[in-house]
Structure formats: structure tokens, C-alpha cells
């Protein structure tokens, strides 16, 4: 391998810092400014020690941010649709939701209205079976209504009040995705956690965002692309793990040109360990996903952003 595993992890964290969450790319015009504004408020009202100053003033400024509620509903709708569609493509979903926003803006201003039109338009644009979308979005809308009605506060105040990332994830699951646990459901809710708690996104939950120790409790999804990069790059090789030992043993014993096939489910835990020790599991996951999605699964090693440090263990295949 060309360099130490820690250098690979550092590079993936840097890549993650330079790319955006999919949902935050190409936002509709009237909410596109919100993430930048929230980041500016985060920098103004928190310091390098993770202390949040003048929380009431922060929330007041947040409330005066144009269309902040509409932005939150938009991101939550994206997550709900991630959980709803049968054939998930994040780029296709983002583009379809953006087109739907143009045709049914009433829903994003007030989730009590325009629900039926949103279902119809999104189903047509995405090409998804309407009944499935209706069921998932119906659950999502009822959850939003409970938050707004029972808590009697806007969504931005609800999010800004959280101190623990585990509590935020639990309440988002209970309110918006109260169904049988699944990988798709976890992927959807952790998209929301990343967006609302990480300083590079839209850190509305400022008390979590400013507390690095709390923020680092985020548990990565460990999807196909990020796990593929973790294994093929060699970023896992210094982790103390039975799974790591098994993979290294198989790699050392392989014959020339042999392909080693690994089940995704068997190495997810190892990939999460690697993300945890990277120093920033959100940025690591984002960087690894970007590299996997854009380069590694093809593979395009000569063009890859990880090229200079990667172990290039392309003999590993995930299934």
C-alpha cells in the first residue's frame, strides 16, 4: 500500500468537506440561501470550544431567516421520499423533488395543504407507483402535524432545542418514520441528522453541531459505495477487528488475478469503525460515498480523488 491507513482516512475527510450532501445540491431558488445563512449563524453564535453563546438570540436570528421553515420541510420531504420509493437513486430523487417543488409549492409552505398534489406530481416526475408514495408521505405529513401541533413551536425551534444526537434521531424516527425498521428508513433519518447537525450543512441543531464529541456519536449508514471505498482503499487495515484480520488474511492468501467477494452485511461494522476513528464520521462517510459513487465502483482509479494514497485493492468486490 502506498501510504498509511490514517492518511487515506484524512484524505476522505477532506474530500467530504469539499463536496455537498446530495439534498443540498441544486436546491430550489427560494430556499437555496438557507444552508449558507444557517452556517453563518452557527459561526457567529458558537466558538472553538463548542460553547453556544446567546441561544435565544441565535433562535431569533434563525426565525428571521427567510424560508427556513420551507427549507426544513423540503429536506424532510426528501428523506421521506428516500424511504418511499422502491428504486432509490439519490440524484434522480433530488431532481424529481426539485421539479415537484415548482408545481406544488403550497405543501412546503404549509404541510397541511397541497399533499395530494405533491404525491401526484412527484409520482409522475419520478415514475414511481403512486400508492406507495401516498402511504409514506401520508405518514410523514401526520408526523409533521404532530410536531407542529403538540409541541406548539416551529420546526426550527424544535430542532434547535436538541442537545443529544441520539435523542434527535430517535424522535425523528418516531415522528416521521414510525414503521418496521429497515436500512432504507435508517438511511433516510440519518440524512436528516447529518443535514441539521453538521457545521458544513445546515446546523440548525446548534447545540449538537457545536459539541464535537456529541456530533461524533453519529453512526454512519455504511452503504454500498462508502463501504466499497473503505475496503478497496485499505483505510481499514490498522483497525483492531476480527473482520479486518479475516480480510487481510484472505488478501495475503489470494492467488494472482483472484477476485475476493465479500458480503456487504459482513463488513458494515468494520466500515463504521473506520469512519468513527477518522475524526469526523459525517465527513468521512460523505467523502467515501462520493468517491465510491463517482469513481470506485467503475473503477476509474486514474481519475479518482483518492488516487495518490489509495491501496487500490480492486480485487475486493462487494455483493
Residue frames relative to the residue before (quaternion, step in Angstrom):
aa qw qx qy qz dx dy dz
X 1.0000 0.0000 0.0000 0.0000 0.00 0.00 0.00
X 0.5302 -0.7007 0.3946 0.2687 3.56 -0.92 0.88
X 0.8108 0.0348 0.0044 0.5843 3.61 1.13 -0.43
X 0.6713 -0.5057 0.3543 0.4100 3.57 -1.30 0.13
X 0.6168 -0.5555 0.4047 0.3837 3.61 -1.14 0.58
X 0.6210 0.5516 -0.3513 0.4321 3.60 1.04 -0.73
X 0.6312 0.5255 -0.3333 0.4630 3.61 1.07 -0.67
X 0.6206 0.5297 -0.3341 0.4719 3.57 1.08 -0.72
X 0.6617 0.5000 -0.3066 0.4672 3.57 0.93 -0.88
X 0.6355 0.5277 -0.3270 0.4590 3.57 0.97 -0.82
X 0.6565 0.5043 -0.3154 0.4638 3.58 0.95 -0.83
X 0.6566 0.5061 -0.3166 0.4610 3.60 0.96 -0.81
X 0.6148 0.5254 -0.3442 0.4769 3.60 1.08 -0.69
X 0.6553 0.5033 -0.3146 0.4671 3.61 0.96 -0.83
X 0.6269 0.5193 -0.3298 0.4781 3.57 1.01 -0.78
X 0.6510 0.5280 -0.3061 0.4513 3.57 0.98 -0.88
X 0.6386 0.5202 -0.3247 0.4649 3.56 1.10 -0.68
X 0.7108 0.4817 -0.2507 0.4471 3.60 1.08 -0.70
X 0.7166 0.3857 -0.2579 0.5208 3.61 1.20 -0.27
X 0.4509 -0.6978 0.4986 0.2472 3.57 -1.25 0.47
X 0.5812 -0.4973 0.5009 0.4050 3.49 -1.35 0.29
X 0.5906 -0.6062 0.3922 0.3603 3.58 -0.97 0.78
X 0.6752 0.5122 -0.3095 0.4312 3.57 0.90 -0.89
X 0.6953 0.4719 -0.2772 0.4659 3.61 1.14 -0.55
X 0.5499 0.5744 -0.4126 0.4444 3.59 1.24 0.01
X 0.8658 0.0638 -0.0459 0.4941 3.55 -1.07 0.79
X 0.1296 0.8087 -0.5544 0.1477 3.57 0.81 1.07
X 0.6120 -0.5135 0.4279 0.4226 3.62 -1.19 0.34
X 0.6611 -0.5807 0.3091 0.3609 3.55 -1.00 0.87
X 0.7591 0.4288 -0.2443 0.4245 3.60 0.77 -0.95
X 0.7108 0.3398 -0.2908 0.5428 3.61 1.26 0.22
X 0.4442 0.7369 -0.4304 0.2729 3.60 1.27 -0.15
X 0.6583 0.5305 -0.3063 0.4375 3.59 1.15 -0.60
X 0.5354 0.6913 -0.3943 0.2828 3.60 1.13 -0.57
X 0.6686 0.4946 -0.3495 0.4315 3.69 0.72 -0.83
X 0.6554 0.5101 -0.3178 0.4574 3.59 0.92 -0.83
X 0.6510 0.5127 -0.3082 0.4673 3.57 0.99 -0.84
X 0.6614 0.4941 -0.3112 0.4708 3.60 0.94 -0.84
X 0.6301 0.5218 -0.3388 0.4646 3.60 0.99 -0.73
X 0.6356 0.5230 -0.3276 0.4639 3.59 1.01 -0.80
X 0.6543 0.4976 -0.3104 0.4775 3.60 1.00 -0.79
X 0.6065 0.5505 -0.3439 0.4591 3.57 1.04 -0.77
X 0.6871 0.4791 -0.2831 0.4671 3.59 0.87 -0.94
X 0.6607 0.5135 -0.3071 0.4533 3.58 1.07 -0.71
X 0.8044 0.3324 -0.1421 0.4713 3.58 0.90 -0.92
X 0.7035 0.3474 -0.2912 0.5473 3.62 1.21 0.29
X 0.2605 -0.7716 0.5555 0.1680 3.56 -1.20 0.40
X 0.7412 -0.4426 0.2805 0.4196 3.56 -1.32 0.11
X 0.6589 0.4924 -0.3036 0.4809 3.59 1.23 -0.36
X 0.5554 -0.6431 0.3769 0.3686 3.58 1.26 0.09
X 0.4724 0.6585 -0.4465 0.3794 3.54 1.23 0.40
X 0.2609 -0.7499 0.5902 0.1456 3.56 -0.95 0.96
X 0.1974 -0.7949 0.5681 0.0805 3.57 -0.71 1.12
X 0.8673 0.0677 -0.0327 0.4920 3.56 -1.14 0.67
X 0.0551 -0.8466 0.5293 -0.0005 3.56 0.68 1.17
X 0.6406 0.5319 -0.3339 0.4419 3.59 0.94 -0.81
X 0.6544 0.4965 -0.3117 0.4777 3.59 0.98 -0.82
X 0.6138 0.5439 -0.3455 0.4562 3.58 1.03 -0.78
X 0.6887 0.4776 -0.2877 0.4635 3.57 0.83 -0.95
X 0.6159 0.5363 -0.3426 0.4644 3.58 1.06 -0.67
X 0.6647 0.4901 -0.2945 0.4808 3.58 0.93 -0.91
X 0.6251 0.5388 -0.3262 0.4611 3.56 1.04 -0.81
X 0.6693 0.5147 -0.2907 0.4502 3.55 0.97 -0.87
X 0.6889 0.4556 -0.2717 0.4940 3.56 1.20 -0.53
X 0.4741 0.6501 -0.4488 0.3888 3.58 1.30 0.12
X 0.4686 -0.7179 0.4411 0.2654 3.55 -0.56 1.19
X 0.8735 0.0397 -0.0761 0.4793 3.55 -0.91 1.08
X 0.2702 0.7777 -0.5324 0.1969 3.61 1.07 0.54
X 0.6439 0.5109 -0.3297 0.4643 3.62 1.01 -0.73
X 0.6366 0.5242 -0.3223 0.4648 3.57 0.98 -0.83
X 0.6293 0.5325 -0.3233 0.4648 3.59 1.02 -0.81
X 0.6606 0.5068 -0.3159 0.4549 3.60 0.88 -0.92
X 0.6522 0.5016 -0.3166 0.4720 3.59 0.92 -0.86
X 0.6235 0.5471 -0.3365 0.4458 3.59 1.01 -0.80
X 0.6906 0.4669 -0.2836 0.4739 3.59 0.83 -0.96
X 0.6478 0.5095 -0.3200 0.4673 3.57 1.00 -0.77
X 0.6288 0.5241 -0.3342 0.4673 3.60 1.05 -0.74
X 0.5991 0.5562 -0.3457 0.4607 3.58 1.06 -0.75
X 0.6795 0.4816 -0.2893 0.4719 3.58 0.88 -0.95
X 0.6380 0.5267 -0.3282 0.4559 3.59 0.97 -0.83
X 0.6795 0.4793 -0.2863 0.4760 3.58 0.99 -0.78
X 0.5499 0.5753 -0.3921 0.4614 3.59 1.18 -0.49
X 0.7005 0.4630 -0.2492 0.4825 3.53 1.02 -0.87
X 0.6914 0.5262 -0.2641 0.4188 3.57 1.20 -0.53
X 0.6998 0.4973 -0.3047 0.4124 3.58 0.80 -0.96
X 0.4712 -0.6910 0.4751 0.2733 3.56 -1.08 0.69
X 0.7675 0.2239 -0.1250 0.5876 3.59 1.13 -0.64
X 0.1202 -0.8570 0.4993 0.0416 3.56 0.18 1.32
X 0.0933 0.7162 -0.6878 0.0726 3.51 -0.99 1.05
X 0.3870 -0.7718 0.4440 0.2397 3.58 -0.36 1.22
X 0.6544 0.4974 -0.3297 0.4644 3.61 0.98 -0.71
X 0.6483 0.5068 -0.3119 0.4749 3.57 1.01 -0.79
X 0.6459 0.5184 -0.3180 0.4614 3.58 0.99 -0.84
X 0.6550 0.5177 -0.3169 0.4499 3.59 0.88 -0.95
X 0.6826 0.4872 -0.2904 0.4609 3.58 0.89 -0.92
X 0.6591 0.5058 -0.3088 0.4629 3.58 1.01 -0.82
X 0.6545 0.5016 -0.3230 0.4645 3.60 0.97 -0.79
X 0.6298 0.5316 -0.3392 0.4535 3.57 1.00 -0.76
X 0.6544 0.4923 -0.3081 0.4842 3.58 1.00 -0.79
X 0.6358 0.5315 -0.3223 0.4576 3.57 1.04 -0.80
X 0.5989 0.5845 -0.3466 0.4237 3.58 1.05 -0.80
X 0.6453 0.5324 -0.3220 0.4432 3.58 0.99 -0.81
X 0.7439 0.4302 -0.2179 0.4626 3.56 1.04 -0.80
X 0.8063 0.1708 -0.0863 0.5597 3.59 1.14 -0.52
X 0.0395 0.8496 -0.5239 0.0458 3.61 0.67 1.07
X 0.5330 0.6552 -0.4102 0.3439 3.62 1.13 -0.50
X 0.6275 0.5605 -0.3406 0.4196 3.58 0.98 -0.83
X 0.7048 0.4758 -0.2724 0.4501 3.59 0.88 -0.91
X 0.6304 0.4947 -0.3298 0.4991 3.57 1.23 -0.39
X 0.7890 -0.0135 0.0462 0.6125 3.57 1.09 -0.75
X 0.3244 -0.7940 0.4807 0.1824 3.64 -0.18 1.24
X 0.5680 0.5886 -0.3908 0.4221 3.60 1.23 -0.17
X 0.7532 0.3138 -0.1902 0.5460 3.59 1.24 -0.28
X 0.8104 0.3462 -0.2166 0.4202 3.52 -1.27 0.38
X 0.3560 0.7649 -0.4768 0.2466 3.59 1.27 0.17
X 0.6825 0.5053 -0.2918 0.4402 3.58 0.83 -1.00
X 0.6561 0.5045 -0.3163 0.4638 3.57 0.98 -0.82
X 0.6256 0.5374 -0.3415 0.4507 3.58 0.99 -0.79
X 0.6430 0.5198 -0.3214 0.4616 3.59 0.93 -0.87
X 0.6812 0.4983 -0.2936 0.4489 3.57 0.85 -0.97
X 0.7032 0.4712 -0.2803 0.4526 3.56 0.77 -1.02
X 0.6688 0.4941 -0.3179 0.4556 3.60 0.84 -0.91
X 0.6369 0.5368 -0.3330 0.4420 3.59 0.93 -0.86
X 0.6704 0.4937 -0.2981 0.4669 3.56 0.99 -0.82
X 0.6949 0.4771 -0.2845 0.4566 3.59 0.88 -0.94
X 0.7241 0.4333 -0.2460 0.4769 3.58 0.89 -0.93
X 0.3606 -0.7361 0.4919 0.2934 3.55 1.13 -0.67
X 0.4595 0.6871 -0.4249 0.3691 3.55 1.12 0.73
X 0.6023 -0.5676 0.4271 0.3643 3.56 -1.18 0.63
X 0.4796 -0.7444 0.3956 0.2436 3.54 -0.61 1.22
X 0.6340 0.5643 -0.3377 0.4068 3.57 0.97 -0.80
X 0.6420 0.5260 -0.3177 0.4584 3.56 1.01 -0.83
X 0.6479 0.5090 -0.3049 0.4777 3.57 0.99 -0.90
X 0.6414 0.5457 -0.3161 0.4370 3.58 0.94 -0.92
X 0.6740 0.5016 -0.3051 0.4483 3.59 0.87 -0.90
X 0.7056 0.4634 -0.2755 0.4599 3.58 0.81 -0.97
X 0.6882 0.4636 -0.2921 0.4756 3.58 0.91 -0.85
X 0.5835 0.5703 -0.3701 0.4443 3.57 1.12 -0.56
X 0.6486 0.5019 -0.2997 0.4874 3.57 1.00 -0.88
X 0.6459 0.5362 -0.3008 0.4526 3.55 0.99 -0.93
X 0.6753 0.4952 -0.2951 0.4601 3.59 0.87 -0.94
X 0.6412 0.5118 -0.3277 0.4686 3.59 0.95 -0.81
X 0.6394 0.5253 -0.3232 0.4592 3.60 1.04 -0.74
X 0.6412 0.5134 -0.3200 0.4721 3.57 0.97 -0.83
X 0.6482 0.5212 -0.3225 0.4519 3.57 0.94 -0.85
X 0.6382 0.5221 -0.3316 0.4585 3.59 1.02 -0.77
X 0.6357 0.5262 -0.3298 0.4586 3.59 0.96 -0.85
X 0.7196 0.4660 -0.2493 0.4504 3.55 0.81 -1.07
X 0.7168 0.4565 -0.2479 0.4651 3.58 1.04 -0.82
X 0.7416 0.4243 -0.2384 0.4617 3.56 0.74 -1.08
X 0.7191 0.4256 -0.2524 0.4879 3.58 0.97 -0.81
X 0.2286 -0.8262 0.4843 0.1747 3.55 1.30 -0.40
X 0.6429 0.4547 -0.3599 0.5004 3.56 0.89 0.94
X 0.5926 -0.5650 0.4244 0.3866 3.61 -1.14 0.50
X 0.6612 -0.5308 0.3603 0.3890 3.55 -1.23 0.46
X 0.6483 0.5316 -0.3432 0.4235 3.60 0.95 -0.76
X 0.6492 0.4945 -0.3177 0.4828 3.60 1.07 -0.68
X 0.6068 0.5540 -0.3389 0.4583 3.56 1.07 -0.76
X 0.6958 0.4642 -0.2724 0.4756 3.60 0.84 -0.95
X 0.6800 0.5182 -0.2946 0.4271 3.58 0.91 -0.93
X 0.6289 0.5742 -0.3363 0.4021 3.59 1.17 -0.40
X 0.5817 0.6241 -0.3724 0.3653 3.61 1.18 -0.35
X 0.2061 -0.7703 0.5947 0.1022 3.54 -1.16 0.79
X 0.7609 0.3252 -0.1612 0.5379 3.59 1.16 -0.58
X 0.4535 -0.7097 0.4692 0.2654 3.57 -0.78 1.02
X 0.6154 0.5507 -0.3443 0.4466 3.59 1.09 -0.69
X 0.6594 0.5028 -0.3085 0.4662 3.58 0.97 -0.82
X 0.6314 0.5246 -0.3348 0.4627 3.59 1.00 -0.77
X 0.6708 0.4908 -0.3067 0.4637 3.59 0.86 -0.91
X 0.6480 0.5260 -0.3193 0.4487 3.58 0.92 -0.88
X 0.7041 0.4642 -0.2788 0.4594 3.59 0.83 -0.95
X 0.6151 0.5277 -0.3473 0.4717 3.60 1.08 -0.65
X 0.6391 0.5162 -0.3189 0.4726 3.57 1.00 -0.82
X 0.6887 0.4945 -0.2866 0.4461 3.57 0.81 -1.01
X 0.7254 0.4552 -0.2496 0.4519 3.57 0.95 -0.91
X 0.8292 0.2895 -0.1048 0.4666 3.57 0.78 -1.04
X 0.8054 0.1989 -0.0924 0.5507 3.60 1.12 -0.54
X 0.1865 0.8413 -0.4928 0.1208 3.61 0.88 0.88
X 0.4402 0.6736 -0.4775 0.3528 3.56 0.60 1.17
X 0.7669 -0.3385 0.2519 0.4836 3.56 -1.29 -0.14
X 0.5240 -0.6530 0.4429 0.3207 3.62 -0.84 0.94
X 0.1106 0.7792 -0.6090 0.0988 3.56 -1.03 0.83
X 0.6395 -0.5130 0.3988 0.4109 3.58 -1.26 0.31
X 0.6372 0.5356 -0.3322 0.4436 3.59 0.98 -0.83
X 0.6448 0.5269 -0.3081 0.4601 3.58 1.00 -0.86
X 0.6698 0.4878 -0.2963 0.4750 3.59 0.94 -0.88
X 0.6286 0.5332 -0.3356 0.4561 3.56 1.00 -0.78
X 0.6541 0.5192 -0.3069 0.4565 3.56 0.99 -0.85
X 0.7147 0.4485 -0.2800 0.4578 3.60 0.75 -0.99
X 0.6692 0.4938 -0.3198 0.4539 3.60 0.99 -0.67
X 0.5246 0.5753 -0.4141 0.4716 3.56 1.24 -0.26
X 0.6629 0.4926 -0.3010 0.4768 3.59 0.93 -0.87
X 0.6403 0.5247 -0.3317 0.4524 3.59 0.93 -0.86
X 0.6618 0.5055 -0.3110 0.4580 3.59 0.89 -0.89
X 0.6743 0.5111 -0.3059 0.4364 3.57 0.83 -0.98
X 0.7880 0.3824 -0.1835 0.4463 3.58 0.77 -1.04
X 0.7564 0.3858 -0.2228 0.4790 3.64 1.19 -0.19
X 0.6820 0.4957 -0.3199 0.4323 3.63 1.10 -0.34
X 0.5486 -0.6664 0.3968 0.3123 3.62 -0.84 0.93
X 0.6706 0.4955 -0.3109 0.4562 3.62 1.13 -0.47
X 0.6656 0.4839 -0.2991 0.4830 3.59 1.25 -0.17
X 0.6504 -0.4195 0.3551 0.5243 3.59 -0.40 -1.25
X 0.0872 -0.8791 0.4670 0.0379 3.59 0.49 1.24
X 0.0367 -0.8257 0.5620 -0.0324 3.55 0.49 1.23
X 0.6740 0.4206 -0.2772 0.5403 3.59 1.07 -0.74
X 0.1171 -0.8809 0.4554 0.0547 3.54 0.64 1.22
X 0.6261 0.5481 -0.3574 0.4240 3.62 1.01 -0.65
X 0.6524 0.4677 -0.3073 0.5110 3.59 1.12 -0.61
X 0.6570 0.5351 -0.3142 0.4281 3.57 0.88 -0.96
X 0.7125 0.4650 -0.2575 0.4581 3.59 0.97 -0.83
X 0.6719 0.4548 -0.2795 0.5134 3.58 1.29 -0.27
X 0.2716 -0.8138 0.4875 0.1620 3.59 -0.01 1.27
X 0.6210 0.5442 -0.3453 0.4460 3.58 1.00 -0.75
X 0.6667 0.4776 -0.2953 0.4901 3.58 1.00 -0.80
X 0.6502 0.5336 -0.3053 0.4464 3.56 0.97 -0.93
X 0.6804 0.5034 -0.2858 0.4493 3.58 1.05 -0.76
X 0.5229 0.6042 -0.4213 0.4291 3.58 1.30 0.13
X 0.4017 0.7108 -0.4748 0.3285 3.57 1.29 -0.04
X 0.2419 -0.7676 0.5809 0.1219 3.58 -0.92 0.96
X 0.3880 -0.7474 0.4847 0.2365 3.63 -0.46 1.15
X 0.5801 -0.5931 0.4403 0.3432 3.52 -1.22 0.60
X 0.1580 -0.7976 0.5503 0.1898 3.60 1.00 -0.90
X 0.1188 0.8050 -0.5622 0.1480 3.55 0.63 1.20
X 0.7588 -0.3952 0.2645 0.4452 3.56 -1.32 0.15
X 0.7209 0.4766 -0.2738 0.4221 3.60 0.72 -1.06
X 0.6981 0.4618 -0.2902 0.4638 3.60 0.84 -0.91
X 0.6380 0.5050 -0.3341 0.4757 3.60 1.06 -0.66
X 0.6123 0.5604 -0.3439 0.4391 3.59 0.97 -0.82
X 0.6821 0.4767 -0.2801 0.4785 3.58 0.89 -0.96
X 0.6259 0.5500 -0.3387 0.4371 3.59 0.94 -0.83
X 0.7153 0.4399 -0.2526 0.4807 3.58 0.92 -0.90
X 0.7181 0.4637 -0.2727 0.4415 3.59 0.74 -1.01
X 0.6644 0.5168 -0.3112 0.4413 3.59 1.06 -0.66
X 0.4380 -0.6847 0.4644 0.3515 3.57 1.15 -0.60
X 0.3621 0.7636 -0.4708 0.2535 3.59 1.27 0.22
X 0.6582 0.5327 -0.2920 0.4446 3.59 1.24 -0.36
X 0.5279 0.7368 -0.3661 0.2109 3.59 1.16 -0.53
X 0.7216 0.3987 -0.2690 0.4980 3.62 1.14 -0.33
X 0.4673 0.6710 -0.4438 0.3666 3.59 1.27 0.25
X 0.3760 -0.7106 0.5454 0.2370 3.57 -0.96 0.84
X 0.3304 0.7327 -0.5079 0.3097 3.53 -0.23 1.29
X 0.5278 -0.6121 0.4872 0.3309 3.56 -1.10 0.71
X 0.6347 0.5279 -0.3289 0.4587 3.59 1.01 -0.79
X 0.6265 0.5276 -0.3296 0.4696 3.59 1.01 -0.83
X 0.6645 0.5076 -0.3104 0.4522 3.60 0.88 -0.94
X 0.6472 0.5238 -0.3189 0.4528 3.57 0.98 -0.82
X 0.6704 0.4993 -0.3014 0.4587 3.59 0.93 -0.90
X 0.6591 0.4991 -0.3078 0.4708 3.58 0.93 -0.89
X 0.6357 0.5323 -0.3230 0.4563 3.58 1.02 -0.79
X 0.6680 0.4896 -0.3003 0.4731 3.56 0.93 -0.86
X 0.6466 0.5206 -0.3197 0.4567 3.58 1.03 -0.80
X 0.6769 0.4966 -0.2965 0.4553 3.58 0.96 -0.84
X 0.7214 0.4435 -0.2424 0.4734 3.57 1.12 -0.68
X 0.4907 0.6901 -0.4298 0.3135 3.61 1.21 -0.21
X 0.4214 -0.6685 0.5512 0.2678 3.51 -1.21 0.61
X 0.6851 -0.4864 0.3390 0.4232 3.57 -1.24 0.36
X 0.8436 0.1400 -0.1538 0.4950 3.57 -1.00 0.97
X 0.4538 0.6758 -0.4671 0.3451 3.63 1.20 0.22
X 0.2853 -0.7355 0.5912 0.1678 3.57 -1.07 0.81
X 0.2102 -0.7659 0.5961 0.1176 3.55 -0.92 0.94
X 0.1595 -0.8059 0.5676 0.0532 3.58 -0.52 1.19
X 0.0862 -0.8037 0.5883 -0.0208 3.54 -0.85 1.10
X 0.4227 -0.6733 0.5397 0.2770 3.56 -1.05 0.72
X 0.5412 -0.6388 0.4437 0.3197 3.56 -0.89 0.96
X 0.6659 0.5317 -0.3082 0.4229 3.57 0.88 -0.94
X 0.6692 0.5308 -0.3046 0.4215 3.59 1.09 -0.63
X 0.7681 0.3381 -0.1858 0.5111 3.61 1.18 -0.39
X 0.3797 0.7330 -0.4875 0.2844 3.61 1.23 0.16
X 0.6498 0.5259 -0.3203 0.4457 3.57 0.93 -0.87
X 0.6382 0.5200 -0.3181 0.4702 3.58 1.00 -0.80
X 0.6541 0.5126 -0.3101 0.4617 3.60 0.95 -0.89
X 0.6455 0.5056 -0.3238 0.4721 3.59 1.03 -0.72
X 0.6079 0.5397 -0.3509 0.4648 3.60 1.06 -0.68
X 0.6532 0.5201 -0.3100 0.4547 3.56 0.95 -0.92
X 0.6517 0.5104 -0.3131 0.4655 3.58 0.95 -0.88
X 0.6421 0.5455 -0.3231 0.4310 3.58 0.98 -0.83
X 0.7456 0.3997 -0.2379 0.4771 3.60 0.88 -0.89
X 0.4802 0.6804 -0.4334 0.3444 3.61 1.26 0.01
X 0.5410 -0.6186 0.4043 0.4016 3.58 1.21 -0.47
X 0.7818 0.0061 -0.0129 0.6234 3.57 1.24 -0.42
X 0.2499 -0.8251 0.4858 0.1440 3.61 0.04 1.27
X 0.6146 0.5427 -0.3621 0.4434 3.62 1.08 -0.58
X 0.7024 0.4500 -0.2764 0.4773 3.59 0.82 -0.97
X 0.6141 0.5371 -0.3544 0.4569 3.59 1.03 -0.70
X 0.6734 0.4981 -0.2976 0.4581 3.56 0.86 -0.98
X 0.6638 0.5078 -0.3049 0.4567 3.58 0.94 -0.87
X 0.6673 0.4980 -0.2967 0.4676 3.57 0.97 -0.87
X 0.6692 0.4915 -0.2990 0.4703 3.57 0.93 -0.87
X 0.6292 0.5217 -0.3396 0.4655 3.59 0.98 -0.77
X 0.6569 0.5190 -0.3137 0.4481 3.59 0.90 -0.94
X 0.6756 0.4825 -0.2957 0.4725 3.60 0.86 -0.92
X 0.6687 0.5074 -0.3032 0.4510 3.57 0.95 -0.86
X 0.6862 0.4959 -0.2698 0.4588 3.53 0.94 -0.96
X 0.7539 0.4158 -0.2073 0.4646 3.57 0.93 -0.93
X 0.8494 0.2001 -0.0398 0.4868 3.59 0.92 -0.87
X 0.7463 0.5051 -0.2691 0.3397 3.55 0.62 -1.17
X 0.6968 0.4882 -0.3113 0.4233 3.60 0.85 -0.83
X 0.5717 0.6314 -0.3791 0.3617 3.62 1.22 -0.35
X 0.3650 0.6427 -0.0950 -0.6669 1.85 1.34 -2.12
X 0.2460 -0.7357 0.6128 0.1505 3.54 -1.36 0.44
X 0.0619 -0.8647 0.4977 0.0261 3.56 0.71 1.11
X 0.6592 0.5360 -0.3244 0.4158 3.61 0.95 -0.80
X 0.7285 0.4018 -0.2285 0.5056 3.60 1.19 -0.51
X 0.5091 0.7083 -0.3888 0.2966 3.56 1.27 -0.37
X 0.5273 -0.6489 0.4660 0.2892 3.56 -1.11 0.81
X 0.6762 0.4772 -0.2736 0.4900 3.58 1.26 -0.38
X 0.3379 0.8247 -0.4277 0.1507 3.54 1.34 -0.20
X 0.7141 0.5039 -0.2752 0.4005 3.59 0.80 -1.01
X 0.7800 0.3197 -0.1692 0.5106 3.58 1.10 -0.56
X 0.5271 0.6809 -0.3926 0.3232 3.60 1.21 -0.39
X 0.4799 -0.6695 0.4964 0.2740 3.55 -1.13 0.72
X 0.2489 -0.8198 0.4798 0.1890 3.57 1.33 -0.36
X 0.2372 0.7698 -0.5458 0.2307 3.55 0.86 1.03
X 0.0464 0.8579 -0.5093 0.0499 3.57 0.68 1.09
X 0.5061 0.6295 -0.4361 0.3968 3.57 1.26 0.03
X 0.5776 0.5321 -0.3936 0.4778 3.62 1.26 -0.15
X 0.0151 -0.7753 0.6315 -0.0015 3.58 -0.97 0.90
X 0.2969 -0.7454 0.5709 0.1740 3.55 -1.04 0.84
X 0.0378 -0.7903 0.6108 0.0302 3.55 -1.08 0.68
